Every structure is written in C-alpha cells, then in structure tokens.
Amino acid sequence: LKLGSEQLSSQDHYDFGMRALKSILVRAGALRRMYGGQRSESVLALSALNDVNLPKFTAADIPLFMGITNDLFPGIDLPPSDYAKLIDNLEGSARGLGLQPKSSFTKKCIQLWETMMVRHGLMLVGKHLSGKTEVENVLETTLAAIADGDTYLPVQTCKMNPKAISQGQLYGDFDENTNEWTDGILALAVRRATSADSSRRQWVMLDGPVDAVWIENMNTVLDDNKKLCLNSGEIIKLTPVTTMMFEVEDLTVASPATVSRCGMIFFEQVDIGWQVLVKSWCESLPEWLHEYSGHIETLCEHSVGPLWEMVSRRVKQMVVVSQNWLCFNFLSLYRALLREHLSEEVHLTAKEKDMKVDALFQLALVWSFGCTTDIEGQNLLSQFIRDLTAGNEIKEAYKLICAEPPARPPARMPFPDDVSVFNYGMSAQTGRWELWTKMVSGFEIPRGSQVHTIMVPTADTIRNTFLLQTLIRSGCNVLFAGATGTGKTAVVQQELLSGFDKEKYCQFSFAFSARTSANQTQDVIDGKLDKRKKGTYGPPLNKKYLIFVDDVNMPAVEKFGAQPPIELLRQCVDMGGWYDRKSLELRKMVDLLYVGAMGPPGAGKPGVTGRYLRHFSLVVLVPFASESLYRIFHTVMQWYLMKFPPAVSQLTSNLVKATIAVYEDISASMLPTPTRSHYSFNLRDLSKVHQGMCLCTKASLPGADALIKCWAHECQRVFQDRLVNEGDRSWFAELLKRCMEAHFKKQWRTVVKLEPLMFADFLETNQQYYQEVADHNHLSSILQNYLMDYNMAAKRKMELVLFLTAVQHVCHIVRVLKTPLGNPLLVGVGGSGRRSLATLAASVAGHDLFQIEISKNYGASDWQDDLR
C-alpha cells in the first residue's frame, strides 16, 4: 500500500489508508476459510491484494501495480478463479439484455461481486457510457439466475438520485410549523431493506453526484457501525445482506473520510469500447437488414476511430463530447435514417438498397461526428469525410496519430464535390444527394403578419427540422446546441406547434433559469401528465409527450457542482420516473420524449453533466450563412416594402446586403473584452435593424434618400448605441459611410444633411408616423410639452433640462418601447438620468410605468408580488 500511494497516479477515488488495509485482511481471511490449506499464504495474500485494489485502478496504473506485486511476490502465479458458474451465467445474462459479454465487461462484474463480499458500501466511479449501470443490471440478473439460497441470492434494488431532492427530502425533516417528523426517501428505503426477508440481497443505490454535505450523514452507515442515524433520533442498522451502492461520475468534491469508507470500482470508456455498441446495434437490426450487419461493422471500423481523432484533436468542440457518446448518437441517427428511407414495404433492387445503406451511413456520420463543432471545424471535417469515404489515405494528409484505417472500397454514392457535405441531404423522392437549398419550397407570408413572428424557411431551418422530425419519430431525445441567434428555440417551437401529428404527439415547453429548482421542474411536468394506472403517468393514451426544455444549462450550479433540476430530469430518463414528494412512492413516467436547447458553456452558463447529455442526440447549430441571412431578410423586407413607391421597394436587395455587411464587420471587429463584455452581436441584432425599418409607413419613406437615412439610423440604434467610447463610435461611423457608398452608391454628406440623425413618431399630434427629425429645436419643444403634461398629472414632478443628448436618449428609448418585444437596458453611472428619461419616454410612448424598488432584503417573493 505504501509503494502504491507513492508510485501510482493521484486519483480522487484512491485510498491506501488503514481501512484499505483492513479490507485486504478481510478478503484474505475469507479466502483462507474458503480454501483452507489448499493455497499458500503468499497466494492468498496476493489474491487479496489484487481483489481489493485492482477494481479501483485506472488502466494506466494497473501495470504499475502489477509490477509492484511481482517484485513483492516473485515467482507466484495465481491459480484461475473459481467463478466458472458465475462467469457462464454473466455471459448469458449480458446477451439476454442485448449486450456483448466482452472479457473486460465480465471482469468488472466479477470485481463488483468481489468488492461486495468485502465491503457493504461501494462506489461505481466512471464517466458516462462506461458501463456502470449495465454491470449492475447484468450482475443482478445473474444472481437471480444462479440463486442457491446461500452465497448467491436474488437482488431487490431501490434506486434514487440524492441531488434531485433536498437533503430534508432525502433523510427526513421536521415540519417547521408542527415540528412533526417526516421520513425521507432514503430513510424509508433503508428501513424497508433492513426489515425485508434475508433470502434476497438488498441494494440501496444512490445514483448521483457525491459531495461533502449529504454524504457526510452516511459515515456511520458506511463504517463498521452500519447504522443510519436520523435527526429524529431513530437508528436503523443494516443487515448483512444490505449493500449501499453509489454510482458517480467522479469524486472531486468528496471528502477523504467518505472515500476511505467505500470500496471502489473504476470504469473507463476504453474498457467497454465503441465496438460493442456497434455489435449490439447490428444485432438489433430488423431481420431484412441483417445481411448488412457485417458491411456496417466494416464501415464503422474504417470510420469511427479516425473521425473521433479529428473531432477530439483538430476542431473546436462546442459541447464536451466523448467517443462512445458520439458513436451512440451516430447509431441512433443511422437507425432513424434507415427507418425513414428504407422499409420492408419499399421494394428496391439490391443495387439501390446497397447504395442507400452506404449513403445513409455517410449522412449519419456527418450529422453525428461532424456536427459537434463550429463552421471552421465543419469546413475541415467536410473534406476529411470526403477523403475517408473515398478510401483515400488520410493519416499523413491530416497528421493523425491513429493507424491508417483498413482499406475499403470507395463510397457507392459519394457526396458531390462542389460544396460542403453539410449542405447535402438525401432526397426522399429520388434517393440521391440534393442540396438543402433545393428542398426549400415556396413561401408566402400571410397577410397581416407581424414582422417578428415571420419564420422564413432556409436551408438551415429545413435541415434542422428534418433532423428533429427524423430523430423524434425514431424515439430519440434531441439536443440543439449553439450560440445565441442560431434559431434553436424558433425551429423547435415552430415544429412543436405545427410539424408533428396531433393524433400521435402532444407537447409543452418550459425554460430553465438560474433560479429554477428541482421541485419547480417536477411540479411543472407532473401537472401536465395524466394518470395511466396506479403509479404510472404519461400523456393521453396512444400519444407521446414532447417536452421542450429551453436553456438546459441555465440552472445555477451548487457549491459542489451539481445542478438539481438536471439531476431530476436525468433520474426521469434513467429510472423512468421520480419520487412523489408527498407519498414518497416512485412515479413511473412513460411515453415522454425530450427536446433541449442550450448555448455553449461560458459567460454565466455552466456546463451540463455528460451523464445527462448522453441521453440526447446532439446537433450543434452554427450561425446562418450569408446566403440564408439574405434569403430571410430579403423575403421579409420585400414583402413589407412592396406597398411603397418603386424608388423605395427596388432598393430592398441593397438594403439587406448593406445591413448584413455592417453586421458581419462589427461582429468580426468589435469582439468582447473584460471592459466591453457586452460587445456580443448575433442574429437578433440583425433582425432588430429590419424591425426598425418596418416601423415606417408610406409617409415615412417618400423616396430613396429617406430609406437610406432610415437604414443608417436603425444601424446606429442597434449597433452604435452599444459602443462605449468615442473611438469605437468613430470606427462605426466610418463603417456606415463605407457600406452606404458600396451598396447604395451614395455619399454620406449628400444624403444626411442634419446630424445627429434622429427618427421619431411623435412629432405630429394629428398624424403620427415614423419620420426623420428635421429640426432639433422643434423636437426639444415637443418633448418639453410632453414633460409639462407629465408633471401636471404626476405626483412627483420632474424638473428636467432637455439638452440635445437627453433628447436623443428619449427618442432612442421610445423607439425600443414601440418595437414589438422591445426591452431597453439603460447603462450608465449614477445621476446620468436613466430613471428620469425612461419615465419621460414611457409617458411619450403612452405606457403606464410601474417601478420596482430594490432594497437590501428584496427577495423572490417580493418580485412575484410586484409582478402581480
């Protein structure tokens, strides 16, 4: 143990203290009683050392430990284990659950069993998709199959997530009003386990993050006392057949006292490997596709390793991914595509069928491995996938570390070479590659539509819609990730409202915030479900519920890193339900599918545990290409300006191109810094410019020059008003002048006669329309009259001097207030007039003003009262 602590790597789950020594002695004593004098003490000691320590070591540390034991026990060869009966049934149980009995997998099952014989408290530690849950399931099934009433006993399991509920709900708590004790979920589970018949093993499993708060109350349970001590004074002693099991991703924030009390079984994804996922997937294919199993496995052997190296080493990942997760996503999407494009009823020739299987394999690679990165990464992966599927040599060309993949024939239907592979989908009619842009059908904007509600179909929205529909129909959860303004929420909500069959699906949406709690999340979902039968809830019969969770990564992270709302949803997906907070009974939830949307981690948004994300098929959305932006806003502005004079409407294309040029330049040049953290521009800003243009009427834009001035003004309001110093504003002014000259062929000084440029819709009382302010003094007098009207009606008068800058600010605020979904954020030092000018602007806009007073003791309940 001393040599191990000095020479092996430092891991959070390693312990070489006295409790570890005691476990070795306990195991050695058990082996002595089992074999008597048949084995020497050296063999028993070495067996005990290996049985207790090997399960917790990483793959890199195992050879080092074996070297230490070989030096300490030279010439000792361990006899084979006598778990033949257990191993034989482990393999059968694994196959019965659709798993592959790989030697490393069955070894972990044996290690779990051996650790259980030594410790009554143990932890399964490892990343997602490393086999923790399946090892438990296979061992549970095996013990039931070989039960002999003595050593091998059937298992009864009670599973919960300790971070999906509060600590009081976990252990029990006193009522604040009546001081009555209410048992917690864990207290009830342990009491049931200890009072159950000893003919069955009792596994109390806590599947969730371990931190230094809730786990400390388990210390008396995990040490030799084996007693759960509740705040009520009750003490529950564990029986010999009761085991406390913890399934965790890591033990970064666990205390050494906790680590030393538990036996550890460490899992790594490399132990399982992605190959077993492919093997099990191929075995689950419909019978009429079984003939392609070998071909698909060969394609995966050729593709998965090199693609994973490119994704992990050569491109930027927007969400942290793992090889097994991406392989799982690939297989889920491939199955969904096969269901969409191939079926037993569709009669194809053998050649056509071969081509489709091969082509859909390529498409699934693109939108599983390929869609995890940004636009630069997609450009690199596009060429890589072409070379990979063409059978070209890739190791030297892309400087890969992995071996050159085995030779394979070129793809039967390769992607065309003209544009990126991400621009192609498969046509449902022809079965050939077709540009997503060609799949965009005609679009007519309904009369009377509001500009901010119009959703113009583009290649991006068509593709995202196709992926959403395909995966949902195949029963997969979907997660859209991407920066702000990439259309995540818009695409999902549009499809949920009108894209799915109302006879098969019902839907509802909610969004997370930093203040969202697990209890709130549980109440929202419980309130939408119907009771199917006792203890089972779901949507109406013969339907599936599509639950859209927006801003998945917004819930605040607790002190030790957990996000309770996320843990609650993970428990629902993993366990098929959660515990009712009143009856403490498990509520099973069926026929639920989740669609999530999240921004990239950073800027106040934390990452989300991979143990939850791995249940989703990930689709990363990149910002719209210039062609898509042009189609969107040209369609909207052409529809809006068609009723204007020809001199105005014929400039639609110039207007849209100029706005996109301004947006792209400022997005690339004005990047956020610590002192300018709000310099973040996205598609919403581009949309606001065009929304501002749509405030105009025919009277507002009598000619081309009026349109150009209005365009310049809206760009200033959306982009320039965010800039903090004169240097940045001067740079933007030059940018506007260049774009005006490039796209409208006009000089700034010949168009703009009066600066600063201002537009307002309150200059005339009898006919209000959005127009340029031609006389600043006249505007000041109008605002002075509004101020007098306000003071006559208000209890607290405002004595303001309306100089030109103040007048500008009032006009800017009024413009935002009159824009649909407009919400102004006023930033400035104290005494700069934010409150006064906002009050005056609200009066000018005809709005009622309600002011919230923030005090030291202001809380959530006060906020809710103010909203009412």
Secondary structure, DSSP 8 states (H G I E B T S, - for coil): -HHHHHHS---TT---SHHHHHHHHHHHHHHHHHHTTSS-HHHHHHHHHHHHHGGGS-TTHHHHHHHHHHHHSTT------S-HHHHHHHHHHHHHTT----HHHHHHHHHHHHHHHH-SEEEEEE-TTSSHHHHHHHHHHHHHHS--SSSS--EEEEEE-TTSS-HHHHHEEE-TTT--EEE-HHHHHHHHHHHS-TTSEEEEEEES---TTGGGGGHHHHSTT-EEE-TTS-EEE--TTEEEEEEES--TT--HHHHHHSEEEEE-HHHH-SHHHHHHHHHTS-GGGGGGHHHHHHHHHHHHHHHHHIIIIIS-BSS---HHHHHHHHHHHHHHHHHHH--SSS---HHHHHHHHHHHHHHHHHTTTGGGB-HHHHHHHHHHHHHHHTT---TTTTT-SS---------SS---SSS-GGGEEE-TTT-SEEEGGGG-------TT--GGG-----HHHHHHHHHHHHHHHTT-EEEEEE-TTSSHHHHHHHHHHHTS-TTTEEEEEEE--TT--HHHHHHHHHTT-EEEETTEEESSTT-EEEEEEESTT-S---TTS--HHHHHHHHHHHHSEEE-TTT--EEEE-SEEEEEEE--SBTTB----HHHHTTEEEEEE----HHHHHHHHHHHHHHHHTTS-HHHHTTHHHHHHHHHHHHHHHHHHS--BTTBTT----HHHHHHHHHHHTT--TTT-SSHHHHHHHHHHHHHHHTGGG--SHHHHHHHHHHHHHHHHHHH---HHHH--SSS--EES-S-SSS---EE---HHHHHHHHHHHHHHHHHH-SS-------HHHHHHHHHHHHHHTSTT--------TTSSHHHHHHHHHHHTT---------TT--HHHHHHHH-
